[in-house]
Amino acid sequence: MNSPDLWSPPEVQYCFALVNTSCPRNVRSVLSVCAMYTIMVGAIVMTMLGNMVVIISIAHFKQLHSPTNYLILSMATTDFLLSCVVMPFSMIRSIESCWYFGDLFCKIHSCCDIMLCTTSIFHLCFISVDRYYAVCDPLHYVTKITIPTIEVFLFISWSVPIIFAFGLVFSELNLIGAEDFVAAIDCTGLCVLIFNKLWGVLASLIAFFLPGTVMVGIYIHIFTVARKHAKQISTGSKVKQVGSESKMKASSKKESKATKTLSIVMGVFVICWLPFFVLTITDPFINFTTPEDLYNTFLWLGYFNSTFNPIIYGMFYPWFRKALRLIVTGMIFRPDSSTLSLLPTHA
């Protein structure tokens, strides 16, 4: 005999059981809740620890105090803040489909979310500019990429997203024209960021498509130049002496590794963020019918870019692995540790 409970619809659960205007909770199986918390907590911890290692390494070791590394340090700080201020609250909202932290903090959280994600993307864009001069114009690199230049990059990377995020959320320009939809879904325990048609496009252009296009364009150019250099080196090495040939092969190998790293950087960036920003543009045009779980999946895929950044920008550099070893073994606490050599002597 079949129990009638198996066929009856599950009882609706609410975010706030004693509040009449409460939003309904998303009822999930215990297994799926455990799996989601495991994946998201793992991502948060990895993002926190990975970026903390980058911050400590560059801040502590004097040999790493270079204009390029200050840019990477700032990006790691951005990604670290995202893992502390944004991701834990987004995790609870994504799994429980409820916001338990009040309306004011909802707005602040939304501002920090937009600001830190955009700042991280802007940093990636400026790092690509830095790499362009390093690979394509190495003779002028030292005169072009100076501390004042990096300060301008950092000022733009932080100020534009702060003005954009806080200005947009608190002015509610993104809600103009979507008032009926907002009124229809309004309930206690809701914290969603809704973009109208205009701001869905504008926000995606400012936060992703403009810096992303610059970044992809620069990396494609670097990729082309690096391949050209490698071809010239392999052709030139045929008419050089044995000693010079080994030097050229090493240089060619270095160019190839740099090109491979850039391909991974570009690929990961596009895979992580493109689905979310395409969704942000299309959602208002399909009357906000995107399933909540699909939206959260794409949002977390974007967050994962901040998890991957220290792995990509860190693990590809020997100094990062050496710094990690010194931190883990506690050698960083030695009085003279800040002057230790982390870079190859020939660099």
Summary of the structure (lengths in Angstrom):
residues: 347
radius of gyration: 24.1
end to end distance: 77.3
largest distance: 87.9
contacts: 1038
relative contact order: 0.12
helix: 79%
strand: 1%
